[in-house]
Every structure is written in C-alpha cells, then in structure tokens.
Amino acid sequence: MEPWSENLPVIQFRVARPTNQLEKVIDFYTKGLGLKPIGSFEDHAGYDGIMLGLPGSDYHLEFTSHKDGSPCPAPTRDNLLVFYIPDDRKLVAIAERLETMGYPEVEPENPYWNEKGVTIEDPDGWRIVLMNTEGI
C-alpha cells in the first residue's frame, strides 16, 4: 500500500469559514486561543480575511467576511475543532483566558469530550475542544 502522501500530494491544508463577526473571531482565535496570523487580505472581490497558523503554515484556519454579509451559523453542537494540549496547566490557562473574554465552558454534545477536555463556543457558536491528551 502506498503512503497517503503519494496518493494525495498535498503540501498545505486549510480549513476556511465565513463569519459576520470577523474582528471578534480574530480576537477569539488569536488573543484567546493563541493562534498566530500568517496572512491576511482586504477587499478581494469584496472579501476580507485572515489565515491563522496551527502553529505553522502547513495547516491553518482561514476566516473570511464579505461586504454583503457572511452569515455562518454553526451546523450542530457536535461540529468541533479539537486542539490537543498535553500540558494541563497551559490548557487551563487558555480556558481561563477565554472565559475572561466572555467565552465560558459549555456542555459538549458528546460526553466523551468531558473526560479530558473543555468545550467552548466561539463568537459564531462554532465549538472548539481543548483536549488534555497527546492526540493520536
């Protein structure tokens, strides 16, 4: 069996999502969560946007907003971005920082995420989980 990289020669991975609250979303993911801006654009065919590294640029998030509106309600409470943070002190510090900013912990849809995680909603109601494990 060939390695996946030979079957899918991807060099970069981006998750992109629109928002009507671009500045609040930027604050949540940068000041609250600690992601770093790696690129941005303004008025590209009516769109403004920012790319945030996770922690590098090979995989990142993009948030965009259109001048005519960019509603993006969260589809369900079980659509998640999961951030694996093995250092529990750092996880707690991030969760406390987000709570101070007005984003408290919420009850996850799937109780599995309660075992070692903290679930928080971003300004658009999309959920993140800060998971206290090494990941897979």
C-alpha positions in Angstrom: 0.0 0.0 0.0 1.4 3.4 -1.0 1.7 6.1 1.6 -1.2 8.6 1.5 1.2 11.4 0.5 1.9 9.7 -2.8 -1.8 9.2 -3.4 -2.7 12.7 -2.4 0.3 15.0 -2.9 -1.0 17.8 -0.6 1.6 20.3 0.6 -0.8 22.5 2.7 -4.2 22.1 4.4 -6.6 24.9 5.1 -10.0 25.0 6.8 -11.9 28.0 5.7 -15.1 29.5 7.2 -17.0 32.7 6.7 -18.2 34.9 9.6 -20.2 38.1 10.1 -18.0 38.9 13.1 -14.5 38.8 11.7 -12.9 41.0 14.4 -14.5 39.1 17.3 -13.4 35.8 15.7 -9.9 37.1 15.2 -9.7 38.1 18.9 -11.1 34.7 20.0 -8.6 32.7 18.0 -5.6 34.9 18.5 -5.9 36.7 21.8 -7.9 33.9 23.4 -6.6 30.7 21.9 -3.2 31.9 20.9 -3.0 31.2 17.2 -0.8 33.4 15.1 -1.8 35.4 12.0 0.2 34.1 9.0 -1.6 36.0 6.2 -4.5 38.3 5.5 -6.2 40.1 2.7 -8.6 43.0 2.3 -11.3 43.7 -0.3 -10.5 40.8 -2.6 -13.7 40.7 -4.6 -15.5 42.1 -1.6 -13.9 39.7 0.9 -11.6 40.4 3.8 -9.9 37.5 5.5 -7.2 36.2 7.8 -5.2 32.9 8.0 -4.2 31.7 11.4 -1.4 29.1 11.9 -1.9 25.9 13.9 1.1 26.6 14.8 2.7 26.7 11.4 1.5 27.5 7.9 1.3 23.9 6.5 -2.1 23.6 8.2 -4.2 26.6 9.2 -7.6 28.2 9.6 -9.0 30.9 7.4 -11.8 33.2 8.4 -13.5 35.5 5.8 -16.1 38.2 5.7 -17.9 39.6 2.7 -19.0 43.2 2.4 -22.6 42.0 1.7 -22.6 39.7 4.7 -21.2 36.3 5.6 -23.6 34.5 8.0 -22.2 31.2 9.1 -24.3 29.6 11.9 -22.8 26.6 13.5 -24.4 23.5 11.9 -24.6 21.4 15.1 -23.1 21.4 18.6 -21.1 18.4 17.6 -19.1 20.1 14.8 -15.8 20.6 16.6 -12.2 21.9 16.1 -10.2 19.8 18.6 -6.9 21.2 19.9 -4.7 18.6 21.7 -2.8 20.2 24.6 -0.9 17.7 26.7 0.2 20.3 29.3 -2.9 20.7 31.6 -1.7 23.9 33.1 -1.5 25.5 29.6 -4.9 24.2 28.8 -6.4 25.6 32.0 -4.7 29.0 31.3 -6.2 29.1 27.8 -9.7 28.2 29.0 -9.5 30.8 31.8 -8.3 33.5 29.3 -11.3 32.7 27.0 -13.7 32.7 29.9 -12.4 36.2 31.0 -13.0 37.3 27.4 -16.7 36.1 27.7 -16.4 32.6 26.3 -17.1 30.2 29.2 -17.0 26.4 29.0 -20.2 24.8 27.6 -21.5 21.3 27.9 -20.4 19.1 25.0 -23.0 17.2 22.9 -20.8 14.1 23.2 -19.9 13.4 26.8 -16.5 11.9 25.7 -15.2 15.4 25.4 -15.8 16.0 29.1 -13.4 13.2 30.1 -10.2 15.3 29.5 -11.5 18.3 27.6 -13.0 21.7 27.8 -15.6 22.7 25.2 -16.0 26.4 24.3 -18.1 28.2 21.7 -16.5 30.9 19.5 -18.4 34.1 18.7 -20.3 32.4 15.9 -21.3 29.4 18.1 -18.8 27.0 16.5 -17.3 24.8 19.1 -13.7 24.1 20.0 -12.4 21.5 22.4 -9.2 21.9 24.4 -8.3 18.3 24.9 -5.7 17.3 27.6 -4.1 14.4 25.7 -1.2 13.8 23.3 -3.7 13.1 20.4 -3.4 10.1 18.2 
